[in-house]
């Protein structure tokens, strides 16, 4: 299943917050310098946010290990409207899928 780029961005931001706080805590524990911990955290968050996003987008392109539904190959040209969703459900029910 694919995901929107916005979802990848939000996941990356959440993970970076946790990981950066962890890095800053480790730097502080080893050095006892708050300023150094904040500086390392600031550099680290930007660099790793970019690399995580690229990592996620690359893995979305790799099909290995993904289970795909036969309908996943269908191209959708626009957002589904509620009326269409009901029609699709009814048709799938008629075909015995639901």
C-alpha positions in Angstrom: 0.0 0.0 0.0 1.3 3.4 -0.9 1.1 6.5 1.3 0.8 10.2 0.7 4.0 12.3 0.9 2.4 14.2 3.8 2.1 11.1 5.8 5.8 10.4 5.3 6.6 13.9 6.4 4.6 13.7 9.6 6.1 10.3 10.4 9.6 11.7 9.8 8.9 14.8 12.1 7.5 12.6 14.9 10.5 10.2 14.7 13.0 13.1 14.5 11.6 14.7 17.7 12.1 11.5 19.6 15.5 10.7 18.1 16.8 14.3 18.5 15.8 14.5 22.2 17.5 11.1 22.7 20.7 12.4 21.0 20.7 15.6 23.0 20.2 13.7 26.2 23.2 11.4 25.3 25.4 14.4 24.5 24.4 16.1 27.7 25.1 12.9 29.8 28.6 12.6 28.3 29.6 16.3 28.3 27.3 18.0 30.9 27.1 20.9 28.4 23.6 22.0 27.6 24.7 24.3 24.8 26.6 21.6 23.1 23.7 19.2 23.4 21.4 21.8 21.8 23.8 22.5 19.0 24.3 18.9 18.1 20.6 18.3 18.3 19.9 21.3 15.9 22.4 20.0 13.3 21.3 16.4 13.7 17.6 17.1 13.4 17.9 18.8 10.0 20.3 16.2 8.5 18.5 13.2 9.7 15.0 14.5 8.8 16.1 14.8 5.2 17.7 11.4 5.1 14.7 9.7 6.8 12.3 11.3 4.3 14.4 10.0 1.4 14.7 6.6 3.0 10.9 6.3 3.4 10.2 7.5 -0.2 12.8 5.0 -1.6 11.3 2.1 0.3 7.9 3.0 -1.0 9.3 2.4 -4.5 10.5 -1.0 -3.6 7.9 -3.8 -4.0 9.8 -6.4 -2.1 8.0 -7.7 1.0 4.7 -5.9 0.2 1.4 -7.7 -0.1 -0.6 -6.2 -2.9 -4.3 -6.5 -3.5 -5.1 -7.1 -7.2 -7.0 -3.7 -7.2 -3.9 -1.9 -6.0 -2.7 -1.6 -9.6 -5.7 0.4 -10.7 -4.9 4.1 -11.3 -7.2 6.6 -9.6 -7.3 10.0 -11.3 -9.1 11.9 -8.6 -10.5 11.7 -5.0 -13.4 9.4 -4.4 -16.7 11.1 -3.7 -19.0 9.6 -1.1 -21.6 8.7 -3.7 -19.0 6.8 -5.7 -17.8 4.9 -2.7 -21.3 3.6 -2.0 -21.5 2.6 -5.7 -18.2 0.7 -5.5 -19.3 -1.0 -2.3 -22.5 -2.1 -3.9 -20.8 -3.5 -6.9 -18.2 -5.3 -4.8 -21.1 -6.8 -2.8 -22.8 -7.9 -6.0 -19.5 -9.6 -7.1 -19.3 -11.4 -3.7 -16.3 -9.6 -2.3 -18.2 -8.0 0.5 
